[in-house]
Amino acid sequence: MEKVTLNVKGMTCGHCEKAVRTALEELDGVSKVLVHLKEGKVDVEFEGGKVSNNQMKEAIEEQGYDVV
């Protein structure tokens, strides 16, 4: 398992947190998602051979948030 912390801009409430978490959890290979709303960070535990950082970034951006 690999771990990455993504910096996400635009999350302001519980709905934002849920949207980001759900988008990432739906990706094959993602096993754990922890959203830190106030810090604007998302910790993701994933299987590197199944999902890439770029796929995770795209999933978040499709929800209307920016990954920086």
Backbone bond lengths (Angstrom), bond angles and torsions (degrees), N, CA, C in turn:
res aa  C-N    CA-C-N  psi(-1)  N-CA   C-N-CA  omega(-1)  CA-C   N-CA-C  phi
1 M - - - 1.456 - - 1.526 110.36 -
2 E 1.302 114.34 142.82 1.461 121.36 176.08 1.517 108.75 -113.52
3 K 1.325 115.41 159.08 1.462 120.55 177.77 1.517 108.95 -130.55
4 V 1.347 115.49 144.58 1.453 120.77 176.12 1.521 108.04 -144.74
5 T 1.324 116.16 148.11 1.460 121.91 172.98 1.512 107.69 -112.51
6 L 1.326 115.60 121.60 1.462 121.69 -179.97 1.523 109.24 -103.22
7 N 1.321 116.55 137.36 1.460 121.83 175.02 1.522 107.52 -92.55
8 V 1.338 115.97 119.39 1.462 121.01 -174.60 1.525 109.55 -120.08
9 K 1.328 116.11 125.01 1.463 121.06 178.32 1.522 109.80 -99.78
10 G 1.338 115.40 143.39 1.451 120.76 174.75 1.511 114.66 106.56
11 M 1.335 118.42 -6.82 1.465 120.30 178.45 1.525 109.06 -80.51
12 T 1.336 116.79 124.61 1.462 119.54 -177.14 1.525 114.83 -129.02
13 C 1.346 117.49 -12.31 1.472 118.17 -173.86 1.523 110.72 -150.96
14 G 1.308 115.15 -179.34 1.458 121.32 -179.98 1.519 112.80 -62.10
15 H 1.322 116.94 -34.18 1.467 120.23 178.01 1.524 109.97 -64.08
16 C 1.331 116.50 -42.30 1.470 121.41 178.21 1.530 109.77 -59.99
17 E 1.309 115.09 -46.46 1.459 121.05 -179.46 1.523 110.53 -57.99
18 K 1.333 116.37 -46.67 1.462 121.44 -178.64 1.527 111.16 -65.51
19 A 1.324 117.53 -41.34 1.465 121.40 -178.86 1.523 110.74 -61.51
20 V 1.328 116.84 -45.11 1.461 121.43 -179.73 1.524 110.38 -67.31
21 R 1.321 116.68 -46.15 1.466 120.67 -178.83 1.530 110.80 -61.11
22 T 1.332 116.89 -46.25 1.463 120.75 -178.66 1.522 111.50 -64.27
23 A 1.333 117.00 -42.35 1.473 120.44 179.84 1.523 111.18 -59.61
24 L 1.324 116.60 -40.65 1.463 120.16 -179.47 1.523 111.54 -74.38
25 E 1.330 117.20 -40.76 1.466 120.55 -178.55 1.522 111.78 -64.18
26 E 1.321 117.70 -24.68 1.470 121.18 -179.91 1.531 112.32 -75.99
27 L 1.319 117.57 -14.53 1.461 120.77 179.09 1.521 110.20 -76.70
28 D 1.327 116.33 133.00 1.457 121.44 177.23 1.527 108.96 -66.19
29 G 1.314 116.30 125.38 1.456 120.98 179.54 1.517 113.68 109.30
30 V 1.348 117.36 -16.99 1.469 120.96 177.35 1.521 107.99 -85.13
31 S 1.333 116.27 125.26 1.459 119.44 -177.34 1.527 113.76 -108.14
32 K 1.344 116.89 -26.22 1.466 118.78 -177.50 1.520 109.42 -150.67
33 V 1.345 115.37 136.46 1.464 121.04 178.39 1.519 107.93 -132.22
34 L 1.317 116.45 129.25 1.461 121.82 177.10 1.520 107.90 -129.09
35 V 1.339 115.88 114.70 1.462 121.47 -177.51 1.522 109.49 -96.67
36 H 1.327 116.47 128.52 1.459 122.95 176.08 1.534 105.78 -108.04
37 L 1.311 116.06 90.58 1.460 122.57 -171.68 1.522 112.36 -58.14
38 K 1.329 117.59 -51.48 1.470 121.24 -176.28 1.521 112.84 -63.56
39 E 1.334 116.57 -34.85 1.463 120.84 -178.95 1.530 112.38 -84.62
40 G 1.335 116.96 -14.84 1.460 120.50 -177.22 1.517 112.28 69.46
41 K 1.330 115.81 35.42 1.465 120.59 -177.93 1.526 110.54 -127.25
42 V 1.330 114.65 151.17 1.455 120.95 177.50 1.525 108.16 -132.59
43 D 1.327 116.34 121.50 1.462 121.78 175.84 1.524 107.72 -92.72
44 V 1.331 115.90 128.92 1.456 120.71 -178.52 1.517 109.31 -126.89
45 E 1.334 115.29 131.38 1.456 121.79 174.01 1.523 105.68 -108.37
46 F 1.337 116.27 127.66 1.459 118.57 -172.88 1.522 111.99 -151.41
47 E 1.322 114.81 166.50 1.455 122.40 176.63 1.521 107.59 -96.56
48 G 1.324 116.34 111.63 1.454 121.97 -173.19 1.510 116.22 -56.79
49 G 1.317 118.22 -31.57 1.453 120.92 -179.41 1.516 113.75 -74.76
50 K 1.331 116.65 -14.07 1.469 120.15 -175.70 1.521 113.66 -105.43
51 V 1.315 117.09 -29.67 1.467 120.09 -176.11 1.534 109.12 -141.95
52 S 1.321 115.89 143.46 1.468 120.38 -178.65 1.526 111.04 -108.04
53 N 1.326 115.38 164.17 1.462 120.27 175.87 1.523 110.21 -59.15
54 N 1.325 116.25 -37.67 1.455 120.96 -179.14 1.534 111.19 -64.07
55 Q 1.323 117.67 -39.77 1.462 121.01 178.11 1.531 110.39 -64.93
56 M 1.325 116.52 -39.64 1.466 120.01 179.01 1.528 109.76 -66.25
57 K 1.326 116.68 -42.31 1.463 121.42 178.30 1.529 110.37 -60.30
58 E 1.317 117.11 -45.86 1.464 121.04 179.80 1.523 111.55 -62.25
59 A 1.333 117.27 -40.72 1.471 120.84 -179.94 1.528 110.79 -61.68
60 I 1.328 116.59 -39.73 1.468 121.01 179.04 1.522 110.33 -70.46
61 E 1.327 116.73 -44.17 1.460 120.32 -178.51 1.528 112.13 -65.37
62 E 1.341 117.35 -30.14 1.467 120.73 176.32 1.519 111.33 -65.13
63 Q 1.332 117.02 -21.33 1.467 121.28 177.85 1.526 111.47 -86.86
64 G 1.337 117.29 -4.07 1.457 121.11 176.53 1.519 115.61 99.87
65 Y 1.330 117.19 14.67 1.460 121.51 -179.07 1.524 109.62 -113.00
66 D 1.308 116.44 157.66 1.459 121.67 -179.88 1.520 110.85 -104.47
67 V 1.324 115.84 132.69 1.462 121.32 173.88 1.521 106.72 -100.62
68 V 1.340 115.72 123.60 1.466 120.08 -176.87 1.512 111.39 -114.60
